[in-house]
Amino acid sequence: MRLGPGMDYAVAEFPVPEPAPGQVLVEMAYASVCGSDVHLVDPDFHRPEMVGSPGYPGHEGVGRVVASRADGIEPGAVVLTVPSGRFGGCFAEYQALDAGSVIPLREGDDLPHVLMAQQLGCTIAALAKYWREGMRSAAVIGLGSAGQFFVQLLRARGVEVFASDVDAARIAFGREAGARAVHADELAATVAQAHPEGVDLVIEAAGLDATRALAIELVRVRGVVGNFGYPEFQVGTFPTMAAFRKAATVEWFSNAQGEPGQWCFHEALDAIRTGAIEVGHMTEVRMGLEDVPRALAITAAHGEGAAKITIAIRPESAIFEGS
C-alpha cells in the first residue's frame, strides 16, 4: 500500500522482540483494522519514528503472553491488547507491550468476538463524555464499527437515533439495530423533517471535515456534538460561526487507554460476553497477515460492506495449547 513518495506499507520478517522491564511479549492470534489505522499510515499523519516498526499501526489485538517481565502477568495468559493507536504493533506475530496495555481474558472467551472490545471500549468511554441527562434524540454520522456501536449504545438508553453511511450493508445494520438509517445524502433532510430544531446529540464517526460541518448543522441550539476519531489528516476546516450561533458544545475524544483502570474496556468485554452488544457480524471478514495492506485499502474504501476486517495471525488452537 503506497503511503507517499518512496514509502510503502509492506509485510516483512523481523526478529522476535525482547520485552523490557515492565513489559510482556504477546504471541498474537488476531488483530483487527481500525479506521484510525487508515489515518496513521498517511505520510502527513504518522509518527515518523514508528515507520518500519513491525506491526505498526495495529492497536486492536488478542493473543497469548509467552514471556513476562511484569508483575502479575504470567506466561500463558490470554490477553486483549490495547496499546495507544500511535504506538501499536498488533499487525505482527509477536509484540512487546507495557503491562498496562494488556487485559487478561477469561477461559472460554470467543477471541474474535472479544477482540471487538477494544473498539467498543473506546465508544463507551466517548459516549460517557458526550452524554447529558435528558437526551432523547441523536444522529450518528458514519456506520463503520464505531458508528454501529454508538447506535447500539444509544438505543439501549432509549434514544431515538438517526444514522447515515454511504454503504448499503452498513445502512442495513443501522436499521436492524433500531436506528432510522439512511444514505448520507438523505440524513440532513430526514433529521430536519422529524426534528426541525435539531437533535440533542450528534456523533460524527466518519472523520471528515464535511461530516463535522454536517454535525453542527444537525445539532439543536445548546446541543452536543461528539467528534470521534482522528481529524482529517491534521489540516481541516470547521464551521466556527455556525457552532457559535448555536452555542453548541463540541466534544473531542481520544486516549481511551488512559481512562482510570481502563474501565471502558472491561465494560466492553462484559457487554460482548452477555450479548448486550452485537459483534458477530463484525468478525466475519477475515484475512491473513500478508493481506494487511489490502485490508487497509479496503477499510479506506468503506470496508466494501464490512464493518470490520479481522486479521487472523495464528490458529486459536496454537494459542490455547501454547504451541
C-alpha positions in Angstrom: 0.0 0.0 0.0 1.5 3.3 -1.1 2.0 5.8 1.7 3.7 8.6 -0.1 6.7 9.3 -2.3 9.2 6.4 -1.7 7.1 4.9 1.1 5.1 1.6 1.2 3.2 -0.5 3.7 4.6 -4.0 3.3 4.9 -7.3 5.0 8.4 -8.3 6.1 10.3 -10.5 8.5 11.6 -9.1 11.8 13.3 -10.6 14.9 11.1 -11.5 17.8 11.2 -8.5 20.1 12.6 -8.7 23.7 10.3 -7.4 26.4 11.8 -4.7 28.5 11.3 -4.5 32.3 7.6 -4.0 33.0 6.6 -5.4 29.6 5.2 -8.7 28.3 5.8 -10.5 25.0 2.5 -11.4 23.3 2.1 -14.1 20.6 -0.7 -12.6 18.5 -3.8 -14.6 17.5 -6.0 -12.0 15.9 -5.9 -8.3 15.1 -8.5 -6.0 13.6 -8.2 -3.0 11.4 -9.4 0.3 12.8 -10.4 3.3 10.8 -7.7 5.3 12.6 -5.1 2.9 11.1 -6.0 4.4 7.7 -5.0 7.8 9.0 -1.9 6.6 10.7 -0.4 5.2 7.5 -0.8 8.5 5.8 2.6 10.4 5.5 1.0 13.6 6.8 -0.2 11.9 10.0 2.0 9.1 11.2 4.8 9.3 13.8 8.0 9.2 11.6 9.9 7.3 14.3 7.4 4.5 14.0 7.9 3.9 10.3 9.3 0.5 9.8 8.3 -0.8 13.2 6.8 -4.3 13.0 3.1 -4.5 13.3 2.6 -0.7 13.2 0.0 0.8 13.4 -2.3 -2.1 14.5 -3.6 -1.5 18.1 -6.6 -3.9 18.3 -5.5 -7.5 19.1 -5.7 -10.6 21.2 -3.0 -13.2 21.9 -1.1 -15.2 24.5 1.7 -13.9 26.8 4.8 -16.0 26.1 7.3 -14.1 28.2 6.8 -11.6 31.0 9.0 -9.1 32.8 6.0 -7.6 34.6 4.5 -8.4 38.0 1.1 -10.0 38.0 1.0 -11.3 34.4 2.3 -14.8 33.8 3.2 -16.6 30.6 0.2 -18.4 29.2 -2.3 -15.7 30.0 -4.6 -14.9 27.0 -5.0 -11.1 26.7 -6.7 -8.3 24.9 -4.1 -5.8 23.7 -4.9 -2.1 24.0 -1.8 -0.1 23.1 -2.2 3.5 22.0 -3.1 3.7 18.3 0.0 5.8 17.6 2.4 3.1 19.1 0.6 -0.1 18.1 2.2 -3.2 16.8 -0.7 -5.7 16.5 -0.1 -6.5 12.8 2.7 -8.8 13.7 3.2 -12.4 15.0 4.7 -11.0 18.3 4.7 -7.7 20.0 6.2 -6.4 23.3 3.8 -4.3 25.3 3.8 -2.5 28.6 1.8 -4.5 31.2 -0.7 -1.7 31.3 -1.6 -2.3 27.7 -2.9 -5.8 28.1 -6.1 -7.0 29.8 -6.4 -10.7 30.8 -9.3 -12.6 29.2 -11.4 -15.4 30.6 -11.2 -19.1 29.8 -13.8 -19.8 27.1 -13.9 -16.2 25.7 -14.5 -16.2 21.9 -11.3 -14.5 20.8 -12.6 -12.9 17.5 -15.6 -11.6 19.5 -13.8 -10.2 22.5 -11.3 -8.6 20.1 -14.0 -6.1 19.3 -13.9 -4.9 22.9 -11.0 -2.6 22.0 -13.1 -0.5 19.6 -16.3 -0.9 21.7 -14.4 0.3 24.8 -13.4 3.5 23.0 -17.0 4.2 22.1 -18.3 3.5 25.6 -15.8 6.0 27.0 -16.5 8.6 24.3 -20.3 8.4 24.9 -19.7 8.8 28.6 -18.1 12.1 27.8 -20.7 13.3 25.2 -23.7 12.2 27.3 -26.0 14.7 29.1 -29.0 13.7 31.2 -32.3 14.2 29.4 -31.0 13.5 25.9 -33.8 11.9 23.8 -32.6 12.3 20.2 -29.3 11.7 18.4 -27.7 11.4 15.0 -24.7 9.1 14.2 -22.8 10.0 11.1 -20.9 7.0 9.7 -21.8 3.4 10.3 -18.5 1.7 10.4 -17.8 -0.4 13.6 -17.6 2.7 15.8 -20.8 4.2 14.4 -22.6 0.8 14.8 -21.5 0.6 18.4 -22.8 4.1 19.1 -26.2 3.2 17.6 -26.4 0.2 19.8 -25.3 2.0 23.0 -27.8 4.9 22.3 -30.7 2.6 21.5 -30.0 0.8 24.8 -30.6 4.1 26.6 -33.9 4.6 24.8 -32.7 7.4 22.5 -34.3 8.0 19.1 -31.4 7.6 16.7 -30.9 8.7 13.1 -27.8 7.4 11.3 -26.1 7.5 7.9 -23.5 5.9 5.7 -22.7 5.6 2.0 -22.6 1.8 2.1 -25.9 -0.2 1.8 -24.8 -3.1 4.1 -23.8 -0.7 6.9 -27.1 1.2 6.5 -29.0 -2.1 6.7 -27.3 -2.9 10.0 -28.1 0.5 11.4 -31.8 -0.2 10.7 -31.6 -3.6 12.3 -30.1 -2.0 15.4 -33.1 0.3 15.6 -31.8 3.5 14.0 -33.6 5.4 11.3 -30.6 4.8 9.0 -30.4 6.4 5.5 -27.8 7.2 2.9 -25.5 10.1 3.8 -27.1 12.3 1.2 -30.5 12.0 3.0 -29.6 12.5 6.6 -30.0 16.2 6.8 -33.5 16.2 5.3 -34.5 13.1 7.4 -33.5 14.8 10.7 -35.0 18.1 9.7 -38.3 16.5 8.9 -38.5 14.8 12.3 -36.7 17.5 14.4 -36.7 20.9 12.7 -34.9 22.3 15.7 -32.1 19.7 15.5 -31.2 16.7 17.7 -29.8 16.7 21.2 -26.6 14.8 20.3 -24.7 14.3 17.0 -21.8 11.8 16.9 -19.5 12.3 14.0 -17.9 8.9 13.3 -16.8 9.3 9.7 -13.8 11.5 10.3 -14.2 14.1 7.6 -14.3 17.9 7.5 -17.6 17.8 5.6 -19.3 15.5 8.2 -18.1 17.6 11.1 -19.8 20.6 9.4 -22.9 18.5 8.9 -22.9 17.6 12.6 -23.1 21.3 13.5 -26.0 21.7 11.1 -27.9 18.8 12.7 -27.5 19.6 16.3 -30.0 21.7 18.2 -29.2 25.0 19.9 -27.1 24.2 23.0 -26.9 20.6 21.9 -23.7 18.5 21.9 -21.5 17.4 19.0 -19.2 14.5 19.7 -16.3 14.2 17.3 -14.9 10.6 17.4 -11.7 9.5 15.9 -8.9 11.4 14.2 -9.3 14.7 12.4 -8.9 14.7 8.6 -5.1 14.4 8.3 -4.3 17.3 10.7 -5.3 20.2 8.4 -9.0 20.9 8.1 -11.8 23.5 8.4 -14.6 23.8 10.9 -17.8 25.9 10.8 -16.9 28.0 13.8 -19.6 30.7 13.3 -22.4 28.1 12.9 -21.3 26.4 16.1 -21.0 29.8 17.9 -24.6 30.8 16.9 -26.0 27.5 18.2 -23.9 27.7 21.4 -23.1 24.1 20.8 -20.9 22.1 23.0 -18.2 20.4 20.8 -16.5 17.4 22.5 -13.5 15.6 21.2 -12.4 12.2 22.4 -9.1 10.4 22.4 -7.0 8.1 24.6 -9.4 5.5 26.0 -6.3 3.7 27.1 -5.8 6.5 29.7 -9.2 6.0 31.3 -8.8 5.2 35.1 -8.5 1.4 35.5 -9.3 1.0 31.8 -12.9 0.7 32.9 -14.3 1.1 29.4 -12.6 -2.0 28.1 -13.8 -4.1 31.0 -17.3 -2.8 30.4 -17.0 -3.6 26.7 -15.9 -7.2 27.4 -18.9 -7.7 29.7 -21.3 -6.3 27.1 -19.9 -8.7 24.4 -19.9 -11.7 26.8 -23.6 -11.1 27.7 -24.7 -10.3 24.2 -25.8 -6.8 25.2 -23.8 -5.6 22.1 -23.9 -7.4 18.8 -20.4 -8.0 17.3 -20.8 -11.3 15.5 -21.2 -9.7 12.0 -18.1 -7.7 12.6 -15.9 -10.8 12.8 -17.0 -12.5 9.6 -14.5 -11.0 7.2 -11.0 -12.4 7.9 -7.7 -12.0 6.1 -4.2 -13.2 6.7 -1.2 -11.2 8.0 0.1 -10.9 4.4 -3.2 -9.2 3.5 -2.8 -6.3 5.9 -2.0 -3.7 3.1 -5.1 -4.8 1.2 -7.2 -4.8 4.4 -6.1 -1.2 5.0 -7.1 -0.2 1.4 -10.5 -1.9 1.8 -11.1 -0.1 5.1 -10.3 3.2 3.4 -12.9 2.4 0.8 -15.7 2.0 3.4 -14.9 -1.7 4.1 -16.7 -2.9 0.9 -19.7 -3.5 3.2 -17.8 -5.0 6.1 -18.0 -3.1 9.4 -14.6 -4.6 10.4 -11.8 -6.7 9.0 -10.1 -9.3 11.2 -6.5 -10.3 10.6 -6.1 -14.0 11.5 -2.4 -14.3 12.6 -2.2 -17.7 14.4 -4.7 -20.5 14.9 -6.5 -20.4 18.2 -5.5 -24.0 18.9 -1.9 -22.9 18.9 -2.7 -20.0 21.3 -4.6 -22.1 23.8 -2.3 -25.1 23.6 0.8 -22.9 23.9 2.5 -24.3 20.8 
